[in-house]
Amino acid sequence: SCGGTMHDYWGVGKATKEMLPMIAVPTTSGTGSETQSFALISDSDTHVKMACGDPKAACRVAVLDPLLTVSQPPGVTALTGMDAITHALETFVCKKSTPISECYSLEAWQRLTSGFPGVLSEPDNIACRSEMQLGACFAGMAIEASMLGGAHALANPITAYLGTPHGQAVGMMMPHIVRFNSIAVGDRYARLMRMVDPLNPPSSDPSGALFALLQGLLRESGLCTSLRQLAGWPTSDHDEKTFILKMAELAAKQWTGAFNPRPLSVSDFVDLYLAAL
C-alpha cells in the first residue's frame, strides 16, 4: 500500500498512508496475529527479525471459527500450540507487562493449558479447539499490549540457521528460560502453576514444576526436547561449540530479549543453549 521495502517500515508508525482493510480468519491456533498491528519479517542477509508495527496494519475484523482448525495436521497443531503457550508465558513476565496485558496473558494461559492436551489426543474435539483458538487470540492481544522475552530471542537463530519451525524452536527453549528467569519472577511462575492445578499447586519449586510441565507438553506433542535432536545440528564437539557461539551472538541482537525480566548477555545465551543440548 505504501511502496518501498520492508526495511522502510522497521519500527513503529512508519506507514505513510491508509492500508487496505484486512479481515483475518485464522486456520491455526498459534500466533494470534489477527489481533496485532505488527508484522515480523526476517532480514534475508542478517537473519534479524524486523518488527514493523503500525495501527494502520491491524485487521479490521477477526473471525474465530474452531471448525476451521480441525483439519490441521497433528504437527501443525503441536507447533502452533506451543507457540501460543510461549506467548502467554512470556507476555506475563516480560518487562512491559501491565495489569491490562496480564489479564490477556492469564486468560490465554488458562485456556491453552486446558485445551492443548485435548487437541493432541482428540483432534476433532471442538471444545478443545475452541479453547486453543481463543487462547491464542488472547495471547496475541497480550503481545500487542506488552512484549515477549528471551525464549523468542533464543528461538530465532535456531530457525534462521537450521530451518527449524518456530514453534519447535521457541517451545524447546521456553523451559530453559523459565529456569533462568526463576530468580526474578518465580512468584509469577508459581501463580501460573496454581492455575494449572489449583488443588495441588507445587509448594517448593514452582519454576521447576513449570519446567517439567513444558517439557511434558513437548514430548506429548512429539516435538524435540534437545537441540541435538534437530536436523542439521553439528555433529562434532568443535563445530557444536562454534555454532552455539554464533547463535548466541545473533540471539543477543534480537529485540525481544531486551524485554526479558532478567538481563541476558551473550554468555547467558551460550549457557542456555548448552542447557538445551
Rosetta blueprint (number, residue, H / E / L):
1 S L
2 C L
3 G L
4 G L
5 T L
6 M H
7 H H
8 D H
9 Y H
10 W L
11 G E
12 V E
13 G L
14 K L
15 A L
16 T L
17 K L
18 E L
19 M L
20 L L
21 P L
22 M L
23 I E
24 A E
25 V L
26 P L
27 T L
28 T L
29 S L
30 G L
31 T L
32 G L
33 S H
34 E H
35 T H
36 Q L
37 S L
38 F E
39 A E
40 L E
41 I E
42 S E
43 D L
44 S L
45 D L
46 T L
47 H L
48 V L
49 K E
50 M E
51 A E
52 C E
53 G E
54 D L
55 P H
56 K H
57 A H
58 A L
59 C L
60 R L
61 V E
62 A E
63 V L
64 L L
65 D L
66 P H
67 L H
68 L H
69 T H
70 V L
71 S L
72 Q L
73 P L
74 P H
75 G H
76 V H
77 T H
78 A H
79 L H
80 T H
81 G H
82 M H
83 D H
84 A H
85 I H
86 T H
87 H H
88 A H
89 L H
90 E H
91 T H
92 F H
93 V H
94 C L
95 K L
96 K L
97 S L
98 T L
99 P H
100 I H
101 S H
102 E H
103 C H
104 Y H
105 S H
106 L H
107 E H
108 A H
109 W H
110 Q H
111 R H
112 L H
113 T H
114 S H
115 G H
116 F H
117 P H
118 G H
119 V H
120 L H
121 S H
122 E L
123 P L
124 D L
125 N L
126 I H
127 A H
128 C H
129 R H
130 S H
131 E H
132 M H
133 Q H
134 L H
135 G H
136 A H
137 C H
138 F H
139 A H
140 G H
141 M H
142 A H
143 I H
144 E H
145 A H
146 S L
147 M L
148 L L
149 G L
150 G H
151 A H
152 H H
153 A H
154 L H
155 A H
156 N H
157 P H
158 I H
159 T H
160 A H
161 Y H
162 L H
163 G L
164 T L
165 P L
166 H H
167 G H
168 Q H
169 A H
170 V H
171 G H
172 M H
173 M H
174 M H
175 P H
176 H H
177 I H
178 V H
179 R H
180 F H
181 N H
182 S H
183 I H
184 A H
185 V H
186 G H
187 D H
188 R H
189 Y H
190 A H
191 R H
192 L H
193 M H
194 R H
195 M H
196 V H
197 D L
198 P L
199 L L
200 N L
201 P L
202 P L
203 S L
204 S L
205 D L
206 P H
207 S H
208 G H
209 A H
210 L H
211 F H
212 A H
213 L H
214 L H
215 Q H
216 G H
217 L H
218 L H
219 R H
220 E H
221 S H
222 G L
223 L L
224 C L
225 T L
226 S L
227 L H
228 R H
229 Q H
230 L L
231 A L
232 G L
233 W L
234 P L
235 T L
236 S L
237 D H
238 H H
239 D H
240 E H
241 K H
242 T H
243 F H
244 I H
245 L H
246 K H
247 M H
248 A H
249 E H
250 L H
251 A H
252 A L
253 K L
254 Q L
255 W H
256 T H
257 G H
258 A H
259 F H
260 N L
261 P L
262 R L
263 P L
264 L L
265 S L
266 V H
267 S H
268 D H
269 F H
270 V H
271 D H
272 L H
273 Y H
274 L H
275 A H
276 A L
277 L L
